[in-house]
């Protein structure tokens, strides 16, 4: 008997080597996709817990995507390349030390080139090819272009 956990349908298969748990669901293209629950699912309770974890992960991913779509580049970059910025502290903890003039140069490039062009765009609309095309259009030296 199949059990439904959110969008996932759980079922059991008995084989010569043992009993295994599988689940299936329909993807974005309405195509049925099937996977095994894995070796850690020894009984139905483990398999249901596995699918509940998948659902939680799906919800977190949807929430992250929604936040990503609602955040524009200028809001995302407002604290980037400042002396006490969180990402600079993380880099320092990992052993990557940036000189103050390097941080200031990165901030100037961000403010002068990237924010005017991409500041109002949401993060999910900015693609590497778009940034690369923009940089190629600018009259910049190669060293400047490579540091942006």
DRENPA-3360 file (N, C-alpha, C; in nm, 2 decimals, always signed):
BEGIN
1 = XXXXXXXX = +0.08/-0.12/+0.00/+0.00/+0.00/+0.00/+0.09/+0.12/+0.00 ~ +0.06/+0.21/-0.09/+0.14/+0.34/-0.10/+0.09/+0.44/+0.00 ~ +0.19/+0.51/+0.05/+0.16/+0.62/+0.15/+0.20/+0.75/+0.08 ~ +0.12/+0.85/+0.10/+0.15/+0.98/+0.04/+0.20/+1.07/+0.16 ~ +0.32/+1.13/+0.13/+0.38/+1.23/+0.22/+0.40/+1.35/+0.14 ~ +0.31/+1.45/+0.15/+0.32/+1.57/+0.07/+0.31/+1.54/-0.07 ~ +0.40/+1.58/-0.16/+0.39/+1.55/-0.30/+0.45/+1.41/-0.33 ~ +0.51/+1.34/-0.23/+0.58/+1.22/-0.25/+0.49/+1.10/-0.22;
9 = XXXXXXXX = +0.50/+0.99/-0.30/+0.43/+0.87/-0.28/+0.53/+0.76/-0.25 ~ +0.51/+0.70/-0.13/+0.60/+0.60/-0.08/+0.55/+0.46/-0.10 ~ +0.64/+0.37/-0.15/+0.59/+0.23/-0.17/+0.71/+0.14/-0.14 ~ +0.68/+0.01/-0.12/+0.77/-0.09/-0.08/+0.79/-0.19/-0.19 ~ +0.91/-0.24/-0.21/+0.94/-0.35/-0.30/+1.02/-0.46/-0.23 ~ +0.97/-0.58/-0.25/+1.05/-0.69/-0.19/+1.13/-0.75/-0.31 ~ +1.26/-0.77/-0.28/+1.35/-0.83/-0.37/+1.42/-0.95/-0.30 ~ +1.50/-1.02/-0.38/+1.57/-1.14/-0.32/+1.67/-1.09/-0.21;
17 = XXXXXXXX = +1.72/-0.97/-0.23/+1.82/-0.92/-0.14/+1.76/-0.85/-0.02 ~ +1.63/-0.83/-0.02/+1.56/-0.77/+0.10/+1.45/-0.68/+0.05 ~ +1.40/-0.60/+0.15/+1.28/-0.51/+0.12/+1.34/-0.37/+0.11 ~ +1.29/-0.30/+0.01/+1.34/-0.17/-0.01/+1.23/-0.07/-0.02 ~ +1.25/+0.06/+0.02/+1.15/+0.16/+0.01/+1.19/+0.26/-0.11 ~ +1.08/+0.29/-0.18/+1.10/+0.39/-0.29/+0.99/+0.50/-0.28 ~ +1.02/+0.60/-0.35/+0.92/+0.71/-0.36/+0.91/+0.76/-0.50 ~ +0.80/+0.82/-0.54/+0.78/+0.88/-0.67/+0.71/+1.01/-0.65;
25 = XXXXXXXX = +0.72/+1.10/-0.75/+0.65/+1.23/-0.75/+0.65/+1.28/-0.90 ~ +0.57/+1.38/-0.92/+0.57/+1.44/-1.05/+0.66/+1.57/-1.05 ~ +0.74/+1.58/-1.15/+0.83/+1.70/-1.15/+0.76/+1.81/-1.22 ~ +0.83/+1.92/-1.25/+0.77/+2.04/-1.30/+0.71/+2.02/-1.44 ~ +0.76/+1.92/-1.51/+0.71/+1.89/-1.65/+0.60/+1.78/-1.64 ~ +0.55/+1.75/-1.52/+0.45/+1.65/-1.50/+0.50/+1.51/-1.54 ~ +0.63/+1.49/-1.53/+0.69/+1.36/-1.56/+0.70/+1.29/-1.43 ~ +0.67/+1.16/-1.42/+0.68/+1.08/-1.30/+0.82/+1.04/-1.28;
33 = XXXXXXXX = +0.88/+1.08/-1.16/+1.02/+1.05/-1.13/+1.02/+0.96/-1.00 ~ +1.10/+0.86/-1.01/+1.11/+0.76/-0.90/+1.25/+0.74/-0.85 ~ +1.26/+0.74/-0.72/+1.39/+0.72/-0.65/+1.38/+0.62/-0.54 ~ +1.49/+0.56/-0.50/+1.50/+0.48/-0.38/+1.52/+0.57/-0.26 ~ +1.47/+0.53/-0.14/+1.49/+0.61/-0.02/+1.63/+0.60/+0.03 ~ +1.70/+0.49/+0.00/+1.84/+0.48/+0.04/+1.85/+0.37/+0.14 ~ +1.98/+0.34/+0.18/+2.00/+0.23/+0.27/+1.96/+0.26/+0.41 ~ +1.95/+0.38/+0.45/+1.92/+0.41/+0.59/+1.77/+0.39/+0.62;
41 = XXXXXXXX = +1.69/+0.36/+0.52/+1.55/+0.34/+0.55/+1.52/+0.19/+0.56 ~ +1.52/+0.14/+0.68/+1.51/+0.00/+0.71/+1.36/-0.04/+0.73 ~ +1.28/+0.05/+0.76/+1.13/+0.02/+0.78/+1.05/+0.14/+0.73 ~ +0.92/+0.13/+0.74/+0.83/+0.23/+0.69/+0.85/+0.37/+0.77 ~ +0.87/+0.36/+0.90/+0.89/+0.48/+0.98/+1.01/+0.56/+0.93 ~ +1.12/+0.49/+0.90/+1.24/+0.55/+0.85/+1.22/+0.62/+0.71 ~ +1.14/+0.55/+0.63/+1.11/+0.60/+0.50/+1.03/+0.72/+0.50 ~ +0.93/+0.72/+0.59/+0.84/+0.84/+0.61/+0.92/+0.96/+0.66;
49 = XXXXXXXX = +1.01/+0.93/+0.76/+1.10/+1.04/+0.81/+1.19/+1.09/+0.70 ~ +1.24/+1.01/+0.61/+1.32/+1.05/+0.50/+1.25/+1.14/+0.41 ~ +1.12/+1.11/+0.38/+1.04/+1.20/+0.29/+1.00/+1.33/+0.36 ~ +0.98/+1.32/+0.49/+0.95/+1.45/+0.56/+1.07/+1.54/+0.56 ~ +1.19/+1.48/+0.57/+1.32/+1.56/+0.56/+1.33/+1.62/+0.42 ~ +1.29/+1.55/+0.31/+1.29/+1.60/+0.18/+1.19/+1.72/+0.16 ~ +1.07/+1.70/+0.22/+0.97/+1.81/+0.22/+1.03/+1.94/+0.29 ~ +1.09/+1.92/+0.40/+1.15/+2.04/+0.47/+1.26/+2.10/+0.38;
57 = XXXXXXXX = +1.34/+2.02/+0.32/+1.44/+2.08/+0.23/+1.38/+2.15/+0.11 ~ +1.27/+2.09/+0.06/+1.20/+2.16/-0.05/+1.14/+2.29/-0.01 ~ +1.08/+2.30/+0.11/+1.03/+2.43/+0.16/+1.14/+2.53/+0.18 ~ +1.25/+2.49/+0.24/+1.36/+2.58/+0.26/+1.41/+2.63/+0.12 ~ +1.42/+2.55/+0.02/+1.47/+2.59/-0.11/+1.37/+2.69/-0.17 ~ +1.24/+2.66/-0.16/+1.14/+2.75/-0.21/+1.15/+2.89/-0.15 ~ +1.17/+2.89/-0.01/+1.18/+3.01/+0.06/+1.31/+3.09/+0.02 ~ +1.42/+3.02/+0.00/+1.54/+3.08/-0.05/+1.53/+3.14/-0.19;
65 = XXXXXXXX = +1.46/+3.07/-0.28/+1.44/+3.12/-0.41/+1.35/+3.25/-0.41 ~ +1.25/+3.24/-0.32/+1.16/+3.36/-0.31/+1.23/+3.48/-0.26 ~ +1.32/+3.46/-0.16/+1.40/+3.57/-0.10/+1.49/+3.62/-0.21 ~ +1.55/+3.53/-0.29/+1.64/+3.56/-0.39/+1.57/+3.65/-0.50 ~ +1.45/+3.62/-0.53/+1.37/+3.69/-0.63/+1.33/+3.83/-0.58 ~ +1.31/+3.84/-0.45/+1.27/+3.97/-0.39/+1.38/+4.06/-0.36 ~ +1.50/+4.02/-0.37/+1.62/+4.10/-0.33/+1.68/+4.16/-0.46 ~ +1.70/+4.29/-0.46/+1.77/+4.35/-0.58/+1.92/+4.36/-0.54;
73 = XXXXXXXX = +2.00/+4.38/-0.65/+2.14/+4.37/-0.63/+2.19/+4.48/-0.54 ~ +2.13/+4.60/-0.55/+2.18/+4.71/-0.46/+2.16/+4.68/-0.31 ~ +2.05/+4.62/-0.28/+2.02/+4.58/-0.14/+2.12/+4.47/-0.10 ~ +2.14/+4.38/-0.19/+2.23/+4.27/-0.16/+2.38/+4.32/-0.14 ~ +2.42/+4.42/-0.22/+2.56/+4.46/-0.22/+2.58/+4.58/-0.13 ~ +2.48/+4.63/-0.05/+2.50/+4.75/+0.02/+2.62/+4.75/+0.12 ~ +2.65/+4.63/+0.18/+2.76/+4.62/+0.28/+2.88/+4.55/+0.22 ~ +2.88/+4.53/+0.09/+3.00/+4.46/+0.04/+3.12/+4.55/+0.03;
81 = XXXXXXXX = +3.23/+4.49/+0.06/+3.36/+4.55/+0.05/+3.37/+4.68/+0.14 ~ +3.32/+4.67/+0.26/+3.34/+4.76/+0.36/+3.43/+4.70/+0.47 ~ +3.50/+4.78/+0.54/+3.60/+4.72/+0.64/+3.54/+4.61/+0.73 ~ +3.42/+4.64/+0.78/+3.36/+4.54/+0.88/+3.26/+4.45/+0.82 ~ +3.26/+4.44/+0.69/+3.16/+4.35/+0.62/+3.17/+4.21/+0.66 ~ +3.06/+4.14/+0.67/+3.06/+4.00/+0.71/+3.14/+3.91/+0.62 ~ +3.14/+3.93/+0.49/+3.21/+3.84/+0.40/+3.36/+3.87/+0.41 ~ +3.40/+3.99/+0.44/+3.55/+4.02/+0.46/+3.59/+3.94/+0.59;
89 = XXXXXXXX = +3.51/+3.94/+0.69/+3.55/+3.87/+0.82/+3.56/+3.72/+0.79 ~ +3.47/+3.67/+0.71/+3.47/+3.52/+0.68/+3.60/+3.49/+0.60 ~ +3.63/+3.58/+0.50/+3.75/+3.56/+0.43/+3.88/+3.56/+0.52 ~ +3.88/+3.65/+0.61/+3.99/+3.67/+0.70/+4.00/+3.54/+0.79 ~ +3.89/+3.49/+0.84/+3.89/+3.37/+0.92/+3.94/+3.25/+0.84 ~ +3.92/+3.25/+0.71/+3.97/+3.14/+0.62/+4.11/+3.16/+0.57 ~ +4.18/+3.27/+0.62/+4.31/+3.29/+0.58/+4.34/+3.38/+0.46 ~ +4.23/+3.43/+0.40/+4.25/+3.52/+0.29/+4.24/+3.67/+0.34;
97 = XXXXXXXX = +4.36/+3.73/+0.34/+4.37/+3.86/+0.39/+4.38/+3.96/+0.27 ~ +4.29/+4.06/+0.28/+4.28/+4.16/+0.18/+4.34/+4.29/+0.24 ~ +4.42/+4.36/+0.16/+4.48/+4.49/+0.21/+4.36/+4.59/+0.20 ~ +4.37/+4.69/+0.29/+4.27/+4.80/+0.28/+4.25/+4.86/+0.15 ~ +4.36/+4.88/+0.08/+4.35/+4.94/-0.06/+4.28/+4.85/-0.16 ~ +4.29/+4.72/-0.14/+4.22/+4.63/-0.23/+4.08/+4.63/-0.20 ~ +4.04/+4.63/-0.07/+3.90/+4.64/-0.04/+3.84/+4.77/-0.09 ~ +3.91/+4.88/-0.08/+3.86/+5.01/-0.13/+3.85/+5.00/-0.28;
105 = XXXXXXXX = +3.94/+4.94/-0.35/+3.93/+4.93/-0.50/+3.81/+4.85/-0.54 ~ +3.79/+4.74/-0.47/+3.67/+4.65/-0.50/+3.54/+4.73/-0.48 ~ +3.54/+4.81/-0.37/+3.42/+4.89/-0.34/+3.40/+4.99/-0.45 ~ +3.50/+5.06/-0.49/+3.49/+5.16/-0.60/+3.44/+5.10/-0.73 ~ +3.49/+4.98/-0.76/+3.44/+4.91/-0.89/+3.29/+4.88/-0.87 ~ +3.25/+4.83/-0.75/+3.11/+4.80/-0.73/+3.02/+4.92/-0.74 ~ +3.06/+5.03/-0.68/+2.98/+5.15/-0.68/+2.98/+5.22/-0.82 ~ +3.10/+5.22/-0.88/+3.11/+5.29/-1.01/+3.05/+5.22/-1.13;
113 = XXXXXXXX = +3.07/+5.09/-1.13/+3.03/+5.01/-1.25/+2.91/+4.92/-1.23 ~ +2.91/+4.84/-1.13/+2.81/+4.74/-1.12/+2.67/+4.79/-1.06 ~ +2.68/+4.87/-0.96/+2.55/+4.92/-0.90/+2.47/+5.01/-1.00 ~ +2.53/+5.10/-1.07/+2.45/+5.17/-1.17/+2.38/+5.09/-1.27 ~ +2.45/+4.98/-1.32/+2.39/+4.90/-1.42/+2.29/+4.79/-1.37 ~ +2.33/+4.73/-1.26/+2.26/+4.61/-1.21/+2.19/+4.64/-1.08 ~ +2.20/+4.75/-1.02/+2.14/+4.78/-0.89/+1.99/+4.75/-0.87 ~ +1.91/+4.78/-0.97/+1.77/+4.77/-0.96/+1.72/+4.63/-0.99;
121 = XXXXXXXX = +1.81/+4.55/-1.05/+1.77/+4.41/-1.09/+1.76/+4.32/-0.98 ~ +1.67/+4.23/-0.98/+1.67/+4.12/-0.88/+1.78/+4.02/-0.91 ~ +1.83/+3.96/-0.80/+1.94/+3.87/-0.82/+1.92/+3.76/-0.92 ~ +1.80/+3.71/-0.93/+1.78/+3.60/-1.02/+1.78/+3.64/-1.17 ~ +1.78/+3.77/-1.19/+1.78/+3.82/-1.33/+1.93/+3.85/-1.38 ~ +2.02/+3.85/-1.29/+2.16/+3.88/-1.33/+2.23/+3.75/-1.36 ~ +2.28/+3.74/-1.48/+2.35/+3.62/-1.53/+2.49/+3.65/-1.56 ~ +2.58/+3.56/-1.55/+2.72/+3.58/-1.58/+2.74/+3.64/-1.72;
129 = XXXXXXXX = +2.67/+3.59/-1.82/+2.69/+3.64/-1.96/+2.65/+3.79/-1.97 ~ +2.54/+3.83/-1.89/+2.50/+3.96/-1.89/+2.61/+4.06/-1.83 ~ +2.67/+4.01/-1.73/+2.78/+4.09/-1.66/+2.90/+4.10/-1.76 ~ +2.93/+3.99/-1.81/+3.04/+3.98/-1.91/+3.02/+4.07/-2.03 ~ +2.90/+4.07/-2.08/+2.87/+4.16/-2.20/+2.88/+4.31/-2.16 ~ +2.83/+4.34/-2.04/+2.84/+4.47/-1.99/+2.99/+4.52/-1.98 ~ +3.07/+4.43/-1.92/+3.21/+4.47/-1.90/+3.28/+4.48/-2.03 ~ +3.25/+4.40/-2.13/+3.31/+4.41/-2.26/+3.27/+4.54/-2.33;
137 = XXXXXXXX = +3.16/+4.59/-2.30/+3.11/+4.72/-2.36/+3.19/+4.84/-2.30 ~ +3.23/+4.82/-2.18/+3.30/+4.93/-2.12/+3.44/+4.95/-2.17 ~ +3.49/+5.07/-2.17/+3.63/+5.10/-2.21/+3.72/+5.09/-2.08 ~ +3.76/+4.97/-2.06/+3.84/+4.94/-1.94/+3.96/+4.87/-1.98 ~ +4.07/+4.88/-1.89/+4.18/+4.80/-1.92/+4.15/+4.65/-1.88 ~ +4.23/+4.56/-1.93/+4.20/+4.42/-1.89/+4.22/+4.40/-1.74 ~ +4.31/+4.46/-1.68/+4.33/+4.43/-1.54/+4.21/+4.49/-1.46 ~ +4.16/+4.60/-1.50/+4.04/+4.66/-1.43/+3.92/+4.56/-1.46;
145 = XXXX = +3.90/+4.52/-1.58/+3.79/+4.43/-1.62/+3.80/+4.30/-1.54 ~ +3.92/+4.25/-1.52/+3.93/+4.12/-1.45/+3.91/+4.13/-1.30 ~ +3.92/+4.25/-1.24/+3.90/+4.27/-1.10/+3.75/+4.30/-1.06 ~ +3.68/+4.34/-1.16/+3.53/+4.37/-1.14/+3.46/+4.24/-1.12;
% end
